[in-house]
Every structure is written in C-alpha cells, then in structure tokens.
C-alpha cells in the first residue's frame, strides 16, 4: 500500500537537468520530498535500484517529464515510465503526473515512447503540456502544485478522522524525511544563505508556495486541523501564520519546544488566554514618518539591534514596544500565555493606529526576538493591519542588525 507521505519520483533525461532542478526545488517549496537519480541513487545496479524505488511503498507518486528524445534514451528510462504507469493502475494511492515538455506534442508521444506503452496506458491520460523551450520557475511551480493537490487529497483520505495534517517548516537545514508522520515538509533551506533568504526568494517562490499550501489544505482536506513544527527563521513562521489567518478558520497549532525542560507544547489560537506579564507601550518618534515599528522582545532585547539598524530603516511615526519586566531570555511557560503575548502585540498595534489617526499611517514593520510558535500566532492575527514588513536580525549579537525579510499582505 502506498504511503501518501512518501517521496515524489522524477523521471527525466539528464540532458535537461536544469528542468529537473526547477521541478525538485518547486516541490520542496510546497513540502514534497523528492527522489532524483543524481541525488538519491545508490551504488546498486541502476535498473534494479530504479525498479526498487518506483515500486517502494514510500514512493508516493511519479512525475514523467516526457521530452522529444525520450525514445533515444536507454531502456532504463522507458522502464521508469512503464513501471510508474503500471503501479498507478493498482489504485492504491500512487499517482502519476505525465507532462510533455521541450516541444513534445501529444500526437508525438506514441512515436517517442512506443505504442506498447502509450496505447495501453497513456491514451486516456490528460497530459500536461509545458511548451517548446526550457521551463521557468512558474512552470515548475505549476507542476509542483498538481502534485501537492493530489498528495493532499491522498493524505486526507488516509488520515483517521480528527487526526491533524502535520507540516514541517525548515529554513536552517534540510528537514529529515519522516514518512508516516509529516504530510508536508517545506524544505526552504536551499533558498537561504545563513539566516537570510536569497534575493527574490520570498516574492518569487516562498510566499506563493506557502499560500498554495494553505489553499490546497483548505480545499483538499476540508475540516482537517494542521499541526506545524520545524526549524525556521522567524519571518517564515510569521508567513506561515499569515497564510493560515484566523479568518480562514483552519485550525493550526505549532509544536513548540520548551528549552527549560525539553518538553513540547501545542501553541494555538484555541488556547485559553492567560496573563503573561507582557505589556504593550508606544511612543512618538518622527512626526514626518508614516510607518509603525513594532518591537517584540521575549527571547532577547530587540532594541540594541534595532537602534543599530535605524539609519537603514524608514521614518517611523511611532515605536511600539511589547515586553515584560523580566531578564532575558524571558520564559513563556504555557500556550495560554503565548496567546496573551500575541494578542497584546496586535492590540497594541491597533491602539497605536487609533492614537495616530490624524496621520495617514503606512506599513507595519515587525522586529521580533520570540519563539517560533509565537511568531506564527502573531502572523495569524495580522488581518486588517495592512502591509507587514518582517525583518531578520543578521550578525553576532553584539553587532547584529535588522535586514528586511518577507513582505506580507494579509488583507489580500
């Protein structure tokens, strides 16, 4: 029986390695672990290993990247196609996404693959036509989206009623492959250099990917709650929360690791709010400014790094501070207190908006040193607050500065 949380197998000609790289990256963006020959092939005889992988229960699906010269390829590549198509007929959850690319047309598929494959298996398929030339990131994202759609449906069908769909989000390092546990493992580490996303990655890949994930979960797994975890940069955790805004009514929690005793807690908006001792204050800053700076200090004091960054930041009409009279790092011992801090952040932002109602206020700028679970909760509560610019603190603690990260549009 197919494990729907398994890997996606990619069949392609190696001469089109650039297409393959884009297809692999786009799948990682939306949480799909992959198998590709140049990365995952063991030292066993190639044909035997390919057969083992395609038929393995932890291979959840296959993408068949069909190009005009597939017919000139080795028998191994044709075997991949036949094995994948044969397995898809077993109706055990394994599925195939066949795509014609690099100018291959539907009418040419018979000639390229041979009638013994196409007449039997491919004639009734809705092949995805990807055009004549090299694909781009958007083309790859379209294919990844098709895999995500089918994968989410299969996982939803396989999960017992009431069990959450589990998502892992990693930006610091490659996530471990955990079949049977993690439904979607968002592997963003190759989009990052250290703590920062590469130029253009947020806008072109990561934010569209997380929005697509939230949309497919809502449509393909209706009524299913979500449980998130991982090792992620704070802007990524905020972006996750923003994708699952409270108004979307998709229950999501974050499995928060508690450093004090190595236990884990589920933090979510469903927790019973408890007093945390954190308070929000604000002060006027620049009467020519229009934006609001929100400084949230929990695991560390954000003010020194914020002050070092001021010359590179816009003019702020007001500075909003959320913190507690405690030594750093502050402890948030319960989910209810985490919710209190998140709601205090948003309530103080709204209070500042009212206080400066005579000013045509612009964007929210979010500077945080908080647990990832709290960052996600804040992201869920950003509806109605307009554009939100997140930041990542870069550099050693003594000299660290804030640099722009994900720019979020929760009202869209």
C-alpha positions, 0 to 999 in steps of 0.5 A: 500500500502506498504511503501518501507521505512518501517521496515524489519520483522524477523521471527525466533525461539528464540532458535537461537537468536544469528542468529537473532542478526547477521541478525538485526545488518547486516541490520542496517549496510546497513540502514534497520530498523528492527522489532524483537519480543524481541525488538519491541513487545508490551504488546498486545496479541502476535498473534494479535500484530504479525498479526498487524505488518506483515500486517502494511503498514510500514512493508516493507518486511519479512525475514523467517529464516526457521530452522529444528524445525520450525514445533515444534514451536507454531502456532504463528510462522507458522502464521508469515510465512503464513501471510508474504507469503500471503501479498507478493502475493498482489504485492504491494511492500512487499517482502519476503526473505525465507532462510533455515538455521541450516541444513534445506534442501529444500526437508525438508521444506514441512515436517517442515512447512506443505504442506498447506503452502509450496505447495501453496506458497513456491514451486516456491520460490528460497530459500536461503540456509545458511548451517548446523551450526550457521551463521557468520557475512558474512552470515548475511551480505549476507542476509542483502544485498538481502534485501537492493537490493530489498528495493532499487529497491522498493524505486526507483520505488516509488520515483517521478522522480528527487526526491533524495534517502535520507540516514541517517548516525548515529554513536552517537545514534540510528537514529529515524525511519522516514518512508516516508522520509529516504530510508536508515538509517545506524544505526552504533551506536551499533558498537561504544563505545563513539566516537570510533568504536569497534575493527574490526568494520570498516574492518569487517562490516562498510566499506563493508556495506557502499560500498554495499550501494553505489553499490546497489544505483548505480545499483538499482536506476540508475540516482537517486541523494542521499541526506545524513544527520545524526549524525556521527563521522567524519571518517564515513562521510569521508567513506561515501564520499569515497564510493560515489567518484566523479568518480562514478558520483552519485550525493550526497549532505549532509544536513548540519546544520548551528549552527549560525542560525539553518538553513540547507544547501545542501553541494555538489560537484555541488556547485559553488566554492567560496573563503573561506579564507582557505589556504593550507601550508606544511612543512618538518618534518622527512626526514626518514618518508614516510607518509603525515599528513594532518591537517584540522582545521575549527571547532577547532585547530587540532594541540594541539591534534595532537602534543599530539598524535605524539609519537603514530603516524608514521614518517611523511615526511611532515605536511600539514596544511589547515586553515584560519586566523580566531578564532575558531570555524571558520564559513563556511557560504555557500556550495560554500565555503565548496567546496573551503575548500575541494578542497584546502585540496586535492590540497594541498595534491597533491602539497605536493606529487609533492614537495616530489617526490624524496621520495617514499611517503606512506599513507595519514593520515587525522586529521580533526576538520570540519563539517560533510558535509565537511568531506564527500566532502573531502572523495569524492575527495580522488581518486588517493591519495592512502591509507587514514588513518582517525583518531578520536580525543578521550578525553576532549579537553584539553587532547584529542588525535588522535586514528586511525579510518577507513582505506580507499582505494579509488583507489580500 
